[in-house]
Amino acid sequence: MNPLRNFEEHTQPDQNPTEKVRERLSNEVSADIISTVKELLNAAGIEYSDVSENELAGQIIYSISTKNLNQGPYGFQADVAHAIDFLVKKITEKRTASAAGSEKVEDHARNLFLVDINDQRTKHIKDLQSKALIMAERARSFQYDVELSPMSAYERLIIHATLSGASNVKTESQGEGRNRRVVIRYAA
């Protein structure tokens, strides 16, 4: 059983979060982000073969393909990806603010994309989406609420976005602090 195919059957076609993302993140800003990523990689001396743009879980992902970061210690690639992501978001935020003049710029440009290296974060997002779809199917099949294990705010956001248009289920976060989790509720 392919949970993604099953998800498509239960979603409503007029609810597409990535279309909203694309509307808010213009092609000009997108080209600037790719240019900024390349500038940072060149300045850091990181060899890369490609920087591509994809959409997943309501976000635009700028994926860097490189081989020389696989040689570092465990977690090094993730640390570099987070650092580049942070820098690109700050640079984009500043450029967007200066292009808009003195008026206050919304935070959406900073939050609608992420930078990934060798699809590491993309794989994690897809794993979370698969888990959400399987658990939603379980909630529908057995007609009871399914409580997931505690997750970070970002992981919970992915679960909520994945199941936002699913029929017969709704999601909510419960708990506090490190014990905050998503509950997938059956809704007849």
Protein Blocks (a to p, Z undefined) as FASTA:
>chain_A
ZZklmmmmmpcfklcfklmmmmmmcfklmmmmmmmmmmmmmmnopacfbdcdddeehiac
dddddfklmmmcehklmmmmmmmmmmmmmmmmmmmmmmnomadcdfklmmmpccdeehlm
mmmmmmmmmmmmmmmmmmmmnopacddddddfklmmmmmmmmmmpghiacddedehjlbc
cdddddZZ
